[in-house]
Amino acid sequence: MDLYGFNGAWLTQPALWAAAAIALVIVLRIANIFRYIPNNQVGIVEKLWTTKGSIEGGFIALNGEAGYEPEVLRGGLHVFFPFMYRIHKSDLVTVGQGKIAYVFARDGAALGASQVLGANDSEDKSDFQDVRRFLLGGGQKGPQRKILREGTYAINTTQFAIITDDRVYGHALSEQERGVLDAMQLTIAERWGFTPVVLAADHDLVGIVTVHDGPSLPSGEIIAPEVGVDLRDSEIFHNNFQEPEKFLSAGGYRGRQLQVIVEGTWYINRLFATVEAVPKTVIPVGNVGVVIFYTGPHSGDVSGEQYRHGELVLNGGRGVWKDPLLPGKYAFNTYAGKIEIIPTVNFILKWVRGEVGAMKLDENLSEISLITRDAFEPTLPLSVVMHIDYKKAPMIIQRFGDVKKLVEQTLDPMVSAFFKNIAQKMTLIELLQNRASIQEESAAQMKAKFESYSLDLQEVLIGTPRAAAGDHTIENILIQLRSRQIAREQIETYQEQEKAAVQERALNEAKATAAAQTALTQSLIQIKVNENEGAAAFARAQKDAETRKVTAAAVGEQSRLEGQGEADRVLAVGTANAQSTKLSVDAYGGPEFRLAEQNFTKFAEALTKINQPLVPQFLMSGGQGAESSNAGLIPTAMLSSMFGRMMPDALERLKEEAPKADRRTNGH
């Protein structure tokens, strides 16, 4: 039995030791005597009981009362009094690169009546890693103005709930608190509040800031004035709303701000201020910007005594600025004012339906309806070239509001009435034919009217009057005018052709003269040459004459002697012949018969040499057979008549020549 008992105790003793060890561990765990905190976490201490009792107000036990302790435990092994503390592990708060985290304080002083965020205007109030210092320094509960930038923080998440883009760091939160913090996270995300405000240089954007905390604007103001913009004053320079406390210290107001932010990266608490990105205002070349400002100080009128259509103020004041903005790019707050773009180059207004200029000032203009003196109703297309002096641009805005209102409410009715009055004094044909004079007259008269509206009229361009759709009256009149013009042109063409013919004749004469000029010149030269040659020939002739004179004298004497001898010879022969002839004539019976014989001999020789027939080949007679029987025969009466006429004449000449022959014979 002892052996049995001994053996039983030996078997149960290790089990008892193990049970005791397990019980001890459980007791130690329950008693929270030893607690290990990893280095990536913090320990939040909750005191379960104390002789000082519970806290009377607040959430954090600052004086040793039962409740959550302000200090946290960092990584390592910690020893506590048994059964007095409960340790809650919480991750270190990590804010990623380029991110922003928001702080929500569960304990602290209450917010003011107009406050939206807890103030962090001192070092004590802005130290979120020292809860005791924060609370004792007057830190306020609720969302804080200060934000957390990149890094890792050992924060008591029982006092401070940290809201990041991916999670909410918080301990012992009720369902209600969890819902509030989740709603805050959603609001911040909608405002892109977990990342800084980035305005890229290539986007040409400007940030319009609206502050949600601070005192309200004075009555009558809609834009908060600029404050804390002097970099040299470090006490209030808030660096584009990145330091809310300095902004409020500088006297900043809640609401939309006049100050804007430009290109850069800005870490702004989106619960404190939101940013709306709008394009920069660009004033193109050839334009100016007239500023209508809704805020700023009230200043006196600087337009002068002669301008009674409104007030102009100095730049920066409330109203229409006296000096317009020149071409360029401006970071202008479009909520604080309005910029009217006014063209300073020549631009065209077209009274033509469907044709709209680049600025769309004439999109509501159409052709002007006219009534002529002869009751035609055409429409007149019209274009007006005008210019606005950039110094007078603010006056136009002050007087009319904008250029489009000026065009539609003033220029359109004025121009329409002017041309209606002109059309009523003319017929349709006169209106068509006198277009140039009408255009010149309208430009001269309308220029003065435009100057009264601070406008500079450059030119008026009138189109061709048109008829309504389906009405061909004007077209028919134009056809008639074209026909008349064609006729006039033909007359002028004929006249010009006549002139051209005269000119052509003169040209041809000139060409002929020019062409003969060479021959004329050569002839003149030839005359000179001939004169010279004549003179030379004359000189040679004189020499030849003298030579010939001497020679002729010798030859003459020789000829005389030879002639004398020849004459003697001829005389002797002639005398012999004469005597022979006389004897022959006497032998024929007288000189008449001898002459007739010679003539008949010559006539016979002549008949043998000619080619024409002596008598006609056909002889007309009264009988039909006479032609063949008498053909080729010379009538005897014709021959006798011929010789009858010839013989007396020959005899007469022979009688006249015979005495002469005798005298010559006797002379020799």
Secondary structure, DSSP 8 states (H G I E B T S, - for coil): -HHHHHHHHHHHHHHHHHHHHHHHHHHHHHHT-EEEE-TTEEEEEEE---TT-B-SSSSB-SSS-BEEEEEEE-SEEEE--TTTEEEEEEE-EEE-TT--EEEEESSSB---TT-SSB---STTTT-TT-HHHHHHTT-BSEEEEEEE-SEEE---TTTEEEE-SS-EE-SS--HHHHHHHHHHHHHHHHTTTTS-EEE-GGGTEEEEEEE-SS----TT--SB---S--TT-TTT--TTTT-HHHHHHTT--SEEEEEEE-SEEE---TTTEEEEEEE-EEE-TTEEEEEEESSS------S-TT--S--EE-TTSSEEESS-B-SEEE---TTTEEEEEEE-S-EEEEESTT---TT-TTTT---EE---TTS---EE-EEEEEE--TTTHHHHHHHHSSHHHHIIIIIHHHHHHHHHHHHTTS-HHHHHHTHHHHHHHHHHHHHHHHHTTT-EEEEEEE---B--TT--HHHHHHHHHHHHHHHHHHHHHHHHHHHHHHHHHHHHHHHHHHHHHHHHHHHHHHHHHHHHHHHHHHHHHHHHHHHHHHHHHHHHHHHHHHHHHHHHHHHHHHHHHHHHHHHHHHHHTSHHHHHHHHHHHHHHHHHHH--S-SS-SS---SSTTHHHHHTT---HHHHHHHHHHHHHHHHHHHHHHHHHHHHHHHH-
